[in-house]
Amino acid sequence: MKDKSQPVVSFVVSRVQAGQSLQEFLAARLSISKRAAKNLLDERVVWVNRRCVWMTHHTLKTGDTVELPSANLSKQSAASPASAIRILVQDDFYLVADKPSNMLSVGARSVEETLRTQTGLATLRAVHRLDRDTTGCLLFAKNDAAFDAAVEIFKTRRVSKHYRVIVYGRYERAASTVEQELDGERAVSHIQREMATKDASFLKVKIETGRTHQIRRHLASLRHPVLGDREHGIKHARDPRLLTVPRQMLHAAGLEMPHPMLPGETLKAHSPLPADFRRCLKLFGMGK
């Protein structure tokens, strides 16, 4: 096994271990429960011979190499509900939280639940949602009237949402628009290249619509999947750097909209790039 200070934890399957399921193998080698091992597989961060494998009963053979990013081993504790959520901006009606990775927007152990405890506001409600591993600006209403007013603004598509994304491969066009239906509904994404190398690109994406996994699916359709996206992205890590990416590199950097409760005013927030995002940029030659 590699030293845990390294970005990738790696094991080679011995003859004695051959025939074990991937779940059993991970539980034994990492000294974790089978449930925790399954969570790692569900996150799609485990690679066997450089192929992403998420089946718990995948049978291992002698000589197989099992790898996963070391960062994922501590994600559960890092995203504990005891951790304070950073609030980017707030007023009497709303707050915009800086959502961390590995947390749901709503539900048990979510950003919403954590913020209710943190702020003492039992009526706090998420106006929209971000994927579990997407970071950045997430809007919350402090009361029912504010929530209903914000939802109406979202329906009019007067909300400007800007994302930062790192994708696989060199994105050749400086600017482009993808208008491709998703699940039978109109979906539009505007893409601007910020930086690129031969192996990866740093993009700014503005979406007009908010379909499920819209950015991830649109970019995958262009053969530039989001780095770390285990569902729509790369399933075979020919580039060993891909093994070290702990999550999908998608960040909700900006949110701007007419203030739903204060006519004539604007509600606006910006979230800086998180540390793991900056490390990934550096890893692929686009950061300092």
C-alpha positions as CSV (number, residue, x, y, z in Angstrom):
1,M,0.0,0.0,0.0
2,K,1.2,3.5,-0.8
3,D,1.8,6.0,2.0
4,K,-1.4,7.7,3.0
5,S,0.1,11.1,2.4
6,Q,0.1,10.3,-1.2
7,P,-2.9,11.3,-3.4
8,V,-3.7,7.7,-4.3
9,V,-4.1,4.6,-2.0
10,S,-3.1,1.5,-3.9
11,F,-3.3,-2.2,-3.2
12,V,-2.3,-5.3,-5.2
13,V,-4.5,-8.4,-4.7
14,S,-2.6,-11.4,-3.4
15,R,-3.3,-15.1,-4.1
16,V,-4.9,-15.4,-0.6
17,Q,-7.2,-12.4,-1.4
18,A,-8.2,-13.6,-4.9
19,G,-11.8,-14.5,-5.1
20,Q,-12.9,-11.9,-2.6
21,S,-15.6,-9.4,-3.5
22,L,-14.4,-5.8,-4.0
23,Q,-16.5,-4.7,-1.0
24,E,-15.0,-7.3,1.3
25,F,-11.5,-6.5,0.1
26,L,-11.9,-2.8,0.7
27,A,-13.4,-3.3,4.2
28,A,-10.5,-5.6,5.2
29,R,-7.6,-3.5,3.7
30,L,-9.0,-0.1,4.9
31,S,-10.2,-1.4,8.3
32,I,-13.7,0.0,7.6
33,S,-17.2,-1.5,7.8
34,K,-18.8,-3.1,4.7
35,R,-21.3,-0.2,4.7
36,A,-18.4,2.3,4.5
37,A,-16.8,0.2,1.7
38,K,-20.1,0.3,-0.2
39,N,-20.3,4.0,0.3
40,L,-16.9,4.4,-1.5
41,L,-18.1,2.2,-4.3
42,D,-21.4,4.2,-4.6
43,E,-19.3,7.3,-4.9
44,R,-17.6,5.7,-7.9
45,V,-14.1,6.5,-6.7
46,V,-12.6,3.0,-6.7
47,W,-10.6,1.8,-9.7
48,V,-9.6,-1.8,-10.5
49,N,-6.8,-2.0,-13.1
50,R,-7.5,1.6,-14.0
51,R,-11.2,1.0,-14.6
52,C,-13.8,2.5,-12.4
53,V,-15.8,-0.3,-10.7
54,W,-18.7,0.3,-8.4
55,M,-20.3,-3.3,-8.2
56,T,-19.9,-4.6,-4.6
57,H,-19.7,-8.2,-5.7
58,H,-17.0,-7.6,-8.3
59,T,-14.7,-10.6,-7.9
60,L,-11.0,-9.8,-7.6
61,K,-8.2,-11.8,-9.2
62,T,-4.5,-12.3,-8.2
63,G,-2.5,-9.3,-9.4
64,D,-5.4,-6.9,-9.7
65,T,-4.6,-3.3,-8.6
66,V,-7.2,-1.5,-6.6
67,E,-6.8,2.2,-6.2
68,L,-8.8,5.2,-4.9
69,P,-8.0,8.8,-4.0
70,S,-6.8,9.2,-0.4
71,A,-8.9,12.3,0.0
72,N,-12.0,10.2,-0.2
73,L,-11.1,8.2,2.9
74,S,-11.7,11.3,5.1
75,K,-14.6,12.8,3.2
76,Q,-17.2,11.5,5.6
77,S,-15.7,13.2,8.6
78,A,-14.8,16.3,6.7
79,A,-18.5,16.7,5.8
80,S,-19.8,16.1,9.3
81,P,-22.9,18.1,10.2
82,A,-20.8,19.5,13.1
83,S,-18.8,21.4,10.5
84,A,-19.9,25.0,10.1
85,I,-21.2,26.0,6.7
86,R,-19.8,29.3,5.4
87,I,-22.4,31.9,4.7
88,L,-21.5,34.1,1.7
89,V,-24.2,36.8,2.0
90,Q,-27.4,37.2,3.9
91,D,-30.2,39.6,4.7
92,D,-33.6,39.5,6.5
93,F,-35.0,37.1,3.9
94,Y,-32.3,35.0,2.4
95,L,-28.8,33.6,2.8
96,V,-26.4,32.1,0.2
97,A,-24.3,29.3,1.6
98,D,-21.0,28.1,0.3
99,K,-21.9,24.4,-0.1
100,P,-19.1,21.9,0.5
101,S,-18.7,18.7,-1.4
102,N,-20.1,15.3,-0.2
103,M,-23.2,16.8,1.2
104,L,-26.8,16.8,-0.1
105,S,-28.6,20.1,-0.4
106,V,-31.6,18.8,1.5
107,G,-32.5,15.8,3.7
108,A,-30.8,14.1,6.5
109,R,-27.2,15.4,7.3
110,S,-27.7,18.0,4.5
111,V,-26.6,21.6,4.1
112,E,-30.2,22.6,4.8
113,E,-30.4,20.6,8.0
114,T,-26.9,21.8,9.2
115,L,-27.8,25.4,8.5
116,R,-31.0,25.2,10.4
117,T,-29.0,24.1,13.5
118,Q,-26.2,26.6,12.8
119,T,-28.5,29.6,12.4
120,G,-31.4,28.6,14.7
121,L,-33.8,29.1,11.8
122,A,-36.1,26.1,11.7
123,T,-38.0,27.6,8.7
124,L,-34.9,27.8,6.5
125,R,-35.4,26.1,3.1
126,A,-33.2,25.5,0.1
127,V,-34.7,27.3,-2.9
128,H,-32.8,25.1,-5.4
129,R,-30.3,22.2,-5.2
130,L,-26.8,21.3,-6.2
131,D,-25.5,17.8,-6.8
132,R,-23.9,16.1,-3.8
133,D,-20.4,16.7,-4.9
134,T,-20.9,20.1,-6.6
135,T,-19.7,23.0,-4.4
136,G,-20.6,26.7,-4.2
137,C,-23.5,29.1,-4.1
138,L,-26.7,27.6,-2.7
139,L,-29.7,29.9,-2.0
140,F,-31.9,29.5,1.1
141,A,-35.0,31.4,2.1
142,K,-35.6,32.2,5.8
143,N,-39.4,32.0,5.7
144,D,-42.3,30.7,3.5
145,A,-43.0,34.0,1.9
146,A,-39.4,34.5,0.8
147,F,-39.3,30.9,-0.4
148,D,-42.4,31.3,-2.6
149,A,-41.2,34.6,-4.0
150,A,-37.7,33.2,-4.9
151,V,-39.3,30.1,-6.6
152,E,-41.3,32.5,-8.8
153,I,-38.1,34.3,-9.8
154,F,-36.5,31.0,-10.7
155,K,-39.5,30.1,-12.9
156,T,-39.0,33.3,-15.0
157,R,-35.4,32.3,-15.7
158,R,-34.1,35.7,-14.5
159,V,-31.5,33.9,-12.3
160,S,-27.9,34.1,-13.5
161,K,-25.9,31.0,-12.4
162,H,-22.2,30.8,-13.3
163,Y,-20.2,27.6,-12.8
164,R,-16.5,26.8,-13.1
165,V,-15.6,23.4,-14.5
166,I,-12.5,21.4,-15.2
167,V,-13.0,19.0,-18.1
168,Y,-11.0,16.3,-19.8
169,G,-9.1,17.2,-23.0
170,R,-8.4,20.5,-24.7
171,Y,-11.6,22.4,-25.4
172,E,-10.8,24.1,-28.7
173,R,-13.5,26.7,-29.0
174,A,-13.2,30.0,-27.0
175,A,-16.9,30.2,-26.6
176,S,-19.9,28.0,-27.6
177,T,-23.5,27.2,-26.8
178,V,-25.0,23.8,-26.3
179,E,-28.7,23.6,-26.8
180,Q,-29.6,19.9,-26.5
181,E,-32.7,18.5,-24.9
182,L,-32.4,16.5,-21.7
183,D,-35.2,14.2,-20.6
184,G,-37.4,15.7,-23.3
185,E,-37.0,19.2,-22.1
186,R,-35.1,22.2,-23.5
187,A,-31.6,22.7,-22.0
188,V,-29.2,25.4,-22.8
189,S,-25.6,25.9,-21.6
190,H,-23.2,28.7,-22.6
191,I,-19.5,27.7,-22.4
192,Q,-16.5,29.9,-22.3
193,R,-12.9,28.6,-22.2
194,E,-10.8,30.2,-19.4
195,M,-7.7,28.1,-19.8
196,A,-6.6,24.9,-21.5
197,T,-3.8,22.4,-21.9
198,K,-3.6,19.4,-24.1
199,D,-5.0,17.2,-21.4
200,A,-7.7,19.3,-19.6
201,S,-9.6,22.6,-19.8
202,F,-10.9,25.1,-17.3
203,L,-14.3,26.4,-18.4
204,K,-16.9,29.0,-17.3
205,V,-20.4,27.8,-17.9
206,K,-23.6,29.8,-17.6
207,I,-26.9,27.8,-17.7
208,E,-30.3,29.1,-18.9
209,T,-32.1,26.1,-17.7
210,G,-31.6,23.8,-14.7
211,R,-32.1,20.2,-15.9
212,T,-30.8,17.3,-13.9
213,H,-27.0,17.0,-14.3
214,Q,-27.3,19.5,-17.2
215,I,-23.7,20.7,-17.3
216,R,-22.2,17.3,-16.7
217,R,-24.4,15.7,-19.5
218,H,-23.9,18.5,-22.0
219,L,-20.1,18.4,-21.6
220,A,-20.0,14.6,-21.7
221,S,-21.9,14.8,-25.0
222,L,-19.1,17.0,-26.4
223,R,-16.6,14.4,-25.3
224,H,-15.2,16.7,-22.7
225,P,-16.6,15.1,-19.5
226,V,-16.1,16.8,-16.1
227,L,-13.0,15.5,-14.4
228,G,-14.0,13.3,-11.5
229,D,-17.6,12.6,-12.8
230,R,-18.0,8.9,-12.2
231,E,-21.5,8.7,-13.7
232,H,-21.2,10.6,-17.0
233,G,-17.4,10.8,-17.2
234,I,-14.3,8.7,-17.9
235,K,-14.5,5.0,-16.9
236,H,-11.0,4.0,-17.8
237,A,-8.1,6.1,-16.3
238,R,-5.4,5.9,-18.9
239,D,-3.9,9.1,-17.4
240,P,-2.9,8.2,-13.8
241,R,-3.7,11.8,-12.6
242,L,-7.4,10.9,-13.1
243,L,-7.1,8.5,-10.2
244,T,-6.3,11.4,-7.8
245,V,-9.4,13.5,-8.6
246,P,-11.7,13.0,-5.5
247,R,-14.9,14.3,-6.9
248,Q,-16.5,16.0,-9.9
249,M,-14.7,19.3,-10.6
250,L,-17.9,21.4,-10.8
251,H,-18.3,24.6,-8.8
252,A,-21.2,27.0,-8.6
253,A,-19.1,30.2,-8.5
254,G,-21.8,32.9,-8.9
255,L,-25.5,33.6,-8.3
256,E,-27.3,36.8,-9.2
257,M,-31.0,37.6,-9.4
258,P,-33.6,40.4,-8.9
259,H,-34.2,40.4,-5.1
260,P,-37.6,38.7,-4.7
261,M,-38.6,40.7,-1.6
262,L,-37.0,44.0,-2.3
263,P,-38.0,45.5,-5.6
264,G,-35.2,47.3,-7.4
265,E,-32.5,45.5,-5.5
266,T,-30.2,42.6,-6.6
267,L,-29.3,39.5,-4.7
268,K,-25.8,38.5,-5.6
269,A,-23.2,36.1,-4.3
270,H,-19.8,34.8,-5.3
271,S,-18.0,31.6,-4.1
272,P,-14.2,31.3,-4.5
273,L,-12.7,28.1,-5.9
274,P,-12.3,25.5,-3.2
275,A,-8.9,24.0,-2.3
276,D,-9.4,20.7,-4.1
277,F,-10.5,22.5,-7.3
278,R,-7.4,24.6,-7.2
279,R,-5.2,21.5,-6.6
280,C,-6.8,19.9,-9.6
281,L,-6.1,22.9,-11.8
282,K,-2.4,22.8,-10.7
283,L,-2.3,19.0,-11.3
284,F,-3.2,19.6,-14.9
285,G,-0.9,22.6,-15.5
286,M,-3.5,25.4,-15.1
287,G,-2.7,26.7,-11.6
288,K,0.0,28.3,-9.6
